[in-house]
Amino acid sequence: MQSMTFLSLMTYPQIDPVFLQIGPVALRWYGLAYVAGILCGWLYGRSLVGNGKLWPGGVSPITKSDIDDFIFWITIGIVAGGRIGHILFYDFARIVADPFSALRVWEGGMSFHGGLIGVTIAMLLFARSRKLPIFSLVDVVAASVPFGLFFGRIANFINSELWGAPSNVPWAMVFPNGGPLPRHPSQLYEAALEGILIFIILRIMTHSFHALGRPRLVSGTFILLYGCARIFVEFFRMPDIQLGYLLGTDWLTMGMVLSVPMVLIGLWAILTAKPAAMTA
């Protein structure tokens, strides 16, 4: 059997993960990605709730002040949920061996699925404290999340982490810590699908089809699309080295397993979404 010839036609851009060094303090692109994602999501969320044309009756049940106050809650949910999720889903054994490594967030190691759980808890608690309609808040947050996903995947690319399987596609790259073989730049696939494509679809839904008038529709679409995009990209992305492929297969990954419930929940939310006037 003839072996595949690997040829990298794209050069991996050598970008220093540290974008600014001030004495002993190193500011990293990874941290900046989180700041940019939260900032853009906050501004976009404010624009959604401030645009009466997008809401039934011309008035959003959520105010800009609510979005301002929610920033603290969602930041805690993202960081705590993302880190705890990574530990539980992907890296439990290493953290048990070196507990203090759990605090080194700047080194990477954040789980989207864990962050989603953390953000969901934050939304439930915040909506209850403010007596806000929970699904309207969830829809606004879901429409704003693609910003964070886009910047986060770009940071993964800069960090040369979560790279793809070996490939001979013309855009394959040799990553600094990924061995000598060219690989799929799967981080860029995810940035394009999870960030750009999902944002465009949700933007069309909210601004052209008044989807915010049907609580759960926007968030259900986001969850469904993310689950499908993540499952698709997992076929091109290498599994976490500490886990490998699951159940003795050469294709099933933890990312796929965690995304299947998202697809089911997204379908449920879409199919049960009703116009706001019909909701209790």
Secondary structure as UniProt FT lines:
FT   STRAND          18..22
FT   TURN            23..24
FT   STRAND          25..28
FT   HELIX           29..49
FT   HELIX           52..54
FT   HELIX           56..58
FT   HELIX           64..89
FT   HELIX           92..97
FT   HELIX           99..103
FT   HELIX           105..107
FT   HELIX           112..130
FT   HELIX           134..158
FT   TURN            159..160
FT   TURN            170..171
FT   TURN            176..177
FT   HELIX           186..190
FT   HELIX           191..197
FT   HELIX           198..208
FT   HELIX           211..213
FT   TURN            215..216
FT   HELIX           217..234
FT   TURN            235..236
FT   TURN            241..243
FT   TURN            247..248
FT   HELIX           254..272
FT   HELIX           276..278
//
